[in-house]
Amino acid sequence: MIQLHKWANAIMKSFKQNPMTHLRFISTKKYRPGHLYRNESLRKSPENITTSKVHQTQPVKINASAERKKQDLISIVKSEPKGVSSQVFKLSQMRTSESEWNTEGSFSIDKAPVWFSKIHQDLIKYVKFPVASTGHKDYNLWTLQLMTTSELMSMAQGAKAGDNDTKNLITALWRRLDAMSMEERLTVADIFYLNNIPSRNYYSALFTYVDEMLEYLEFTPLQIARLAFHIKVHGDAPKTLYLTTEELMLKNLSNFDMNLIAIICHLFFIGQNRLQSFQLLDQIATRLLDDFKTVNHHYLPLLMKMLRYSNYINISFYKTLGNKVIEMNVFQSFNSMSSIMHFAFTYASVRITHPDIFTQILFRCDKMEQRARIKDIAKIVWACGTLVTDHPEHLKLIQTILNKVKRKLSLGEVWRYPDNLVDFLMGLALLNIYPVELYNKLFHPETIKMIFGLKSDRDKIMQLQFFDQSLLIECPHYSGNTLTESDRIHVQKQLKFISLEVDLKLRTSVTPAMKALQSLLGDKFVHCTFVLPHFKTADLVVVYDKKQKCFIEPTSVLLPSSISELNKLDTENIERVVLQLLSKAQTTYDNKPLGMLHCKTRQLQALGYKVILVTAEEAETYSLIGQEATQQLLLSHLSSLLGMTLK
């Protein structure tokens, strides 16, 4: 003990003279075991190596021994290993300034949602926390270095945010991060979260350490979940750490409880981070189907959000999942319409139909409408429109829901959340349902003002143009509020970036088809344009005179505003044809038209056009098979439509 005191005095004297010499920091280079542990006995300590890979069910014991105290002291004395760089934590970042302390840590447990704190309580259920200790009244950064990790953790348990003692304590803990066990590292983070202590330096050190040392570390599934939780809380982890967490999950997924996987997925989602590994997503989907009966139903929406956000596409999976949801009567266990909404929203987002599950969704939506948010109802109806859920039973339920919404939706609520009304009306319009009372509220001057003022992530300008033009075509007798001319000019200015040239670059099948037909019929007889200005996909227009038996030049595009001119056209002898060259994004993955394509075709037909739908599979070949072969395919479509052989 005398020798230890001599060492300590020497260290403090040296540190006061040149403190920067003894600062310990984490490197961006890959640590070697020798760099991680300052001496052999500490490196082999079971306290520092976690060997269990199964779900943790027993509390972790934290040892506090004289030998550990000695090793802690030795680790302070040892000099920095050669070759370790300081790219991640510069020395200036290591010294926590007063101004940094006051500004760091934007997350507050006091302001955290109840469900978020509940997740943390579930994750720390088996964590053994040290007894809180206030420590010595006169301790400082130097004396803290002489304490064991267990003693420091006990002091952290009783620490308060904002004072200098806590600041020194945080510094002492992150400095010995590499000498702690993984359970200790995460427990310290848990303590800081529970005590609402901002600790940017500790989190940064922890995340960088895990990111760099992954190949030497072992985690239990519960520890991975706790790590993911603190990544979300901190909100500023290295991007590579998310991939590191995915790698950890992929290696140990068979040992995970499916409910724990759901929690981790949700933590990724609320942190706006997709799962990048398709292999991991595929394994999670497989596990979900295999273990479906053991999954907490309330965790299913968490998984649906991540699958949607990560754009996981697997037709067989979603079909089977929908069947299991129906079989287990999952929706009956939900008290919140929001949980049900995520199923509808996910199926629409990944473009996979499942009429039976939408029957169940709409039925529950009807029953729960009184306590449901308009936001959730709107997204469900939008999903129905997107997937063209137009079975008579579906339409009957949608109409019932619509009638209830019309009765209770006030202008005040519309002005607070105008984008919800837009989503609701969009889903209905795709199904050819136009509730005039709600459109009168939508086009109220105050509502339009609110929509124009929405932030970019909630922008609904394009939908306004869609409604304005669609009403003229499909609801010509509507006489309520509409966009003013100044509103229309503003909308057009906002949408000027969507041009024909841009669309032709994105949809590469259109230009080869246009050139093939123009070469055959003549340039002036084939027009490529936005036939309907509120649908920003280019189509080919040709006009055939059955009396003269030849193609003639198309007239100017028939705008919805001139629909009264429709009756003046010679529809008996003149066939106006629109060739829609589809892309895969316009259809579901089971090859059914999505709502926008379905609605566009319906409106073109209402204006007297004959429509030819060229599948994406065929259209994509036009740039490969040559002009002559393309001409033959297009003439075949035209001949079939017109009922004659064209050459």
N, C-alpha and C positions, 0 to 999 in steps of 0.2 A: 504493500500500500504506500510506503514511503517513496518507493521508486515511481509509482504512478503519480504521486503529487509532484515530484520533481519534473516528470515529463509534462504534466499539465502547466506548471509554472513556466517552463521553457516555451511551451506552445503559445501561451497567452502573451508572453513578452515579445516573442517573434512576430506574432500576429499584429500587435499594436504598432510595431515598427514597419511592417510591410504586409498588411492583411491580404493583398491580392495574391500573394504567393500560395496561400493555403486554401483559396476557394476551390471547391470541387464542383465540377460541372459535367453535364452529359454531352456526349459527342454525337455528331451526325454520322460518324463512321461506325461500321459494325464492330461491336465489342467482341473481344476475345475473352474467354473465361478468365484469363489472367488479369485482364483489364477490369473485369467486373468485380472480382474479389481481391482484396488487398493482400491476403495471405491464405495459405493452404487450409488451415484449420477452419477459417470462416467459410471458404468456398465449399467445403464438404459438409458444412452444418446442415442438418435436416431442416432446420428452421428456414433456410434460404432456398430449398429446392422442394417444390410441390410435385409429388409423384402421382397423386390420384387424378384420374381423368373422368370419374363418374360424378353424378349430381351430388353435390355436397349436402349431407344430411346431419353432420355432427358439427358442433361448435369448434372453432379453431382455437387452440390453446396458445397463448403468447408467453414464451419463456422469458424470465428475467433472472439472469445469473451473474455472478462476479466475473466468470469467464467472458460473458458477452460484453460486460462493461469494459473489460480489458481490451477486447477485440475492437469495440467501438473507438476506444482511445487510440489504438494502433492505427485504425483506418484514417484517423485525423492526421496523425503524424506522417504517415506514408506520403511521399510526394506523388504528384500527378504522373500517371503512366505515360511513357513516351508514345508519340504517334497519335495521341487523342486530340482531335481538333475541337474548336469551339464555335462551329458554324451555327449551331442551333441556339445555344445560350451564350451570348456574349457576356463578358464580365460586367458590362454596364447594366445588363438586364438582371444580373444576379443580385444586385444591391437594390432592395425594395425601397424606393423613395417614398416620401410621405404623400406626394401628389399621386403617385401610381396606386398607393394603397387606398386613397380616397375614391379613385375612379374605377378600380377593377371590380369584377364580379357583378355583372348586371342582373344575374338571376337571384331571386330572393325566394326562399322557401315560404315566407309569409304570403307571397303573392302567387305561389304555385297553385294550379288547379287541384282540387281534391283527388281526382283520379291519378294525377302525377305523383303526388305524395304517397298515395296508396300503392302504386307500383313499387316505390322505394321500400315501403314497409314490408311488402312481400319478398323483396330481394334480400333484405337483411334479417329475415326471420331466424336464420341459423347462425348469425354472426355474433360472436361473443365480444362485447365491448368492455374495455377496461373501466375500472372504477374511477370516477372523476377525482382529480387532485388539483388543488390550487398551487401546489409547488411552494418554492421558497419565495419570500417577499423580495429578496435582493438578487434573484438570478438575472443573468444577462446572456448574451449570445455565446459567450465563451464558456460559461459554466454549463450551459445547456448541452454543449458538445460532450461533456463528461457523463451525461446521463444515459441510461439505457433507452432503447427504442420504446420499451414498455412504459417506462416512466414518462417519456415525452408524450406518448399516446394518452396516458392518464391525464396529463396536464392539458392536452388538446380537448379532452372530454369536458373539462371545466372551463375552457377558455371562452372569452367574449370577443365579439367582433370589434375591430377599430382601435384597440389599445396597442401600445408598443410591445408589451409582453407577448401578446398573441402574434404580432408581426415577427418577433425574434423566434418564437416557437415554430412558426411556419418555415422560416429560413433554416432552422436546425433540422427540421424533418426532411425537407427536400434535399438537403446536403447529404444525408445518409441514405438516400433512396435506394442506392444500389446494394446496400448491406441489409435491406429489409426483405422479408418474405413477401410474396405476392398478396397473401391474405392481409398482411400488415399494411401494405401500400394502399390497398383498396379500403381497408377499415379506416385509415386516416382520412381518405377522401369522403367516406360515409360520415365520419364525425364532423368534418368541416361543413358538409351539406346540412346535417341535422342541426348544427349550431348556427347555421346561416352566416358562416365566416367566409368572406371573399378570400380566395387563395389561388390567384392566377399562376403564381410561380410554381406552386406545388403541382397543380394540374398540368401545366406545361411540361414540367420535368417528368411526371408520371407518364404522360402520353408519348413523349419522345423516347423515354426509356423502353416502353413496351414496343414501340414501333421499331426501334433499333435492335432490341434484344430478343425478338420473337423466337428465333431458332434455338435459344437457350432456355426458354421459359415453358412452364407447363401451367395450364389453367383447368379449373373445373368449369362445367357449364354455367354454374351460378356466378362464378367470378367473371366470366365473359359477359354475362348479362349486366353485372354491376359496372363493369368497365364501360359498356355501351351507355348505361344510364349517365355516368359522369361525363362521357363525351358530349351527350346532349346538354347536360347542365352547363358545362364549361362553354360550349358553343364555338370554340376556336381551336380545334384539334388539327394536326397535320392531315392533309387529304389522304396521305398514304395509310393513316391509321384506320380509316374506314375499310380499306382493302385488307389491312392486317386483321381486323376483327372478322371480316368475312372468311379469311383464311383459317382463323381459329375455329370458327363455326363449322367450316367444311371438314376439317380434320376430326372433329369430335361430335358431329351431328347425331350419330347413333346413340350417344350418351345423353342427349338433350331430351328433356320433357317437352312435349309439343306446346304446352302453354308458355313455357319459358322462351321458346322460339318466337311465339307470337309477341311477347313483350319486347324482345330485341328488335323484331321487325318494326314494331310501332315506334320504338325509340329512334330508329333510323328514319322512319317516315316523318315524324314531327321535327326532326333535325334537317329535313329536306335532303336526304341522301338516299339514293337508290341502291339496291343491291346490284352490283355490277356482274357478279358471277352467275351465268346461266345455269351452270352445274349446281350451284348452291340453291338457286330458286327451284330447279327441277327436283332436287332432293327434298326440299321443304314441301313442295306440292305433293310428292309421293307419300311423305310421312303424314301429311294432313289427311289424305284419303285413307291410309292404313290405320291411323290412330283416331279417326274422326269421332268415335264414340267416347273417347277419353278427353276430348278437347272441351274446355269450358266454352259454352256457346257465346259468352260475352267477349271472348278473345277472337272469335271468327272475323268480326269486322276489322280488327287490327291487321289480320293477315290479308284480308281483301284489299285494304288500302295499299299495303306494300306490294302485292302482286300487280295491282293496277299501276302504281307509281313506277315500278321497275319494268313495266311493259312485258310481263310474262305472258306469252301466247302459247297455249296448248289446248286445242279444241277438246280432245278427249278428257282432259282434266276438268275443264269447266262444265262439260256435260255431266260427268260423273258426280262432281261436287254438287251441282244443282239437284240431281236426283237424291243425293244423301240428305241435303238440306230439307227437301220435301218429305222424305221418308221419316226423318227424325223430328219433323214438325218444329224446326229450329225457331222460326219467326214467332211462335207462340210464347217463347221465353223472353222476348225482348219487350221492354217497357218503353223504349225510345225509338221513335221513327228514324232517327239518325242512324242507328245500327242497321236497320233494314235498307235504308237508302244506299249504304255503301255496297251492298250486293248489286243493286240495280245499276249504280254508277260504274262499278267495275265491269260488269258484263257489257255495258254500252261502250266503255272506254277501250276495251280489248276487242270489241266488234265480234262478239260471239253470241248467238241467239239461244234462248232457252225459254220458249213460251210458257211452259208449266211453272217455272219459278217466278215468272212475271205475273202469272195468275195469282200466286200466293202473295207476292209483294203488293199488288194492287188491292187485294182483299184486305190485308192488314192495314194498308194505308187508308182505306175507306173506314175501317173500324176505329182506327186511332187518330183520325183526322182532327178531332176536337183538341187533342193535346200535342199536335205535331206542329213544327215550325214550317212556315211557308217555304223556307229554303229547302227543307228535306222533300216536301211534296213536289216542289219545282224540279228538283234533280231527278226524282223518280219519273215524273211525266216526261221530262226531257229525254231520259233513257228510253222510255217507251217509244217516243217519236223517232229517236235515232235508230233504233232497231226495228222500226215499223211494226210495232206490236199491235196489230189491227184486227185480231180475231174478234168476232162479235162480243164474246164475253169480256175481253179486255176493254173494248170501246164502251161497253155498258158501265163498267166499273169506273173508267176514266170520266165519263159524263157525270156519274154520281159524285165523284170527288170534285169535279169542276163546279157543280151546283153548290156544294158546301163552301168552296173557296169564295165564290162570287158573293155569298151571303155575308161572310165574315171579314173579307179583306177591305180594309179602310184605306183611304187616300194617304193618311198619315203613315201607315206601315209601308205603303208603296214608296213614299218619298224617302223613308229611312233606308230601305233596301230595294231600290228600283231594279237591280240586276236579278233579283229573285223572280220578279214578275216577268222579266224578259225571258228567263230560262223556262218558266212555266208556259208562257205563250208560244215559245219556240217549239217545245215538244208537241203542243196541241196543233200548231200550224202544219207541222210535218205530217200530222194525221188528218189534215184538212178540217180542223175544228177551229172556228174563229168566234170566240165569245165577245160580242160587240161591247158589252158593259166594261169588260176589262181593257179593251183597246181604247175606250174613251178615257180611262184612267191613265193608260200608258202614254197617250199623246197629249195629256194635260200639260200646259206650258211649264208648270213647276216640275213635273216628272221629267220632261225632256231636259230641263236645266240640270237636274240631278244626274241624269245619265251622261250628259256632256261633261260633267265634272268628276266622273269616276276615274280612279287611278288606272294605270295601264293594265294591271293584272286583272281588272274587272271590266275592261272596256267592252261596250255593247253597241258601238256605232254601226258596225256592219249589220247587226240584227235590226236596227232601226230602219235601214234601207230595205232590208228583206220584208219587214212588216208593211212598210209604206207601199211597196210595189205589189206584194202578194194580195193585199186587200183589194186592190183594183182588179185583179184577175179572178180571184176565188170568192170574193165577197163584194161584188160590184155595187150592191145596194147599201153598203155601209155609209152612214151619214154623220158619224160622230167626229171627234177631234182627229186631226191628221197633222203630219208635219207641215209647217209653213214653208214658203219658198226660201226664206232665209235659212231655215233649219236644213232644207235639202242641200242648199249650197254648202253649208258647213259640213254636212255628212260627206258630200262628194270630195271636198278638200281633204278631209281626214282619210279618205279611202283612195286617194290618187296614186298611192304607192303600189296598189294592186293593178297592174296593167296587163294587157294582152301579151306583150313581149315577155314579161316575167313568167306568165303561165305557160307559154310555149317552151320556155327553157326548162321549166320544172316537169312538164308532161311531154316527154320527148317523142311520143308516138304520133302527136297531132301533125307536126310539120311534114313527115314523110307521107302521111295520108293526104294532106292538102296538096302537096306537090304532085303526087301521083294522079289525083283527080283533075287538077288544073292542066296537067300535061295531056290528059285524055279528052277533057271537055272544053278546055280553054280557061284562061285565068279569070276572066270576068264572070264566068258561070259558077265559080266556086268561091264562096265567102267564108272566111274564118273569123269568128267574132264571139263576143259574149252575147249570145242571142237574147238572154234575159239579163239585164244589167245587175240584178241583185244576186245572181249566181256567178261567181268569179271563176268559172271553168269554160275554156274556149271550145266551141263546137264548129262543125262544118255545115254550111247551109247550101242546098241546091234546090232549084225549082224546075219542075217538069210540066210542060204543056201537053196534056194528053190529046188535045185536038190537033195541034201542030206536030205532035210526036217528036218533040225535041226539048232539050234543056234551054231555059231562058235565064236571063240575068236576074238574080234575086233583087227585089226592091229593098229600100232601106229597112233596117230592123224594126219590126213591129214592137213598139214600146207599150207597156201596160197603160200609159196615159192616153194612148190613142186606140183603146180597145173598141171604141164605138165604130172605128173604121173597119172592124172585122166583118161586119155584115155586107160591106161593099165589095169584098173580094169574090172573085170567080172560083169558088171552092169546088164546083162541079168539074171544071176542066183543068184547074191548076192544082198541082200537088206540091206543097212546100214541105221539104224534108230536112230534118236535122239529124246528122250523124254524130252521136255521142261516143267518143273514143274513151272508154273507161280506164281508170287506173285502179290498182288494188285498194287504194285508200277509200274508194267510193262504194265498196261492197264489204259485207261481212266476211269473216274467214270461212263461213260455210256458203259463200257465193250467193248471198241475197243482197239486194240493193239497200244501202243505208238511207236514212230519212231524207237527206238533202237530195240525193239522186232520185228517190221515189217522188218527192215533191216537185222537183224540176221537171221530170217527165210528165207528171200530171198537169202542170201549168202550161207546158208547151202544147200538150194535146188540147187543153182548154182554149188555146189561141189558134187552133186549127192546124198545127204542125203534125206531120207524121214523124215518128221518132224511131230511129234505128240505134239499138244499143250494141256496140262492138265490145266484146269482152276484153278485159285487160290482157288475158293470155294471148289473144289474137293481135291486139293493138301493139303489144310489145315486139311482135315479130316484124312489123313494117319496116323498121330500120335495118333489118337483117336480110330479108328475103329479096330485096330489089324492087324497083318501081313497077315492072310489068306484073309480077306476082301480086303486088299490093293492089294494082288496078283491078285485077281479076277478082280478088276477094271483095273489094268494095262494090264492083258492078254486080256481083252475086247478091249482095245485101240489097242493093237498089232494085234489082230485077224482082226479087222476092217480094219486096214491099209494094212495088207498082203493078205487080201481076203481069209482067211482060219480060221478054228477053232483051237485054241491052248489050250492045257490042261496042 
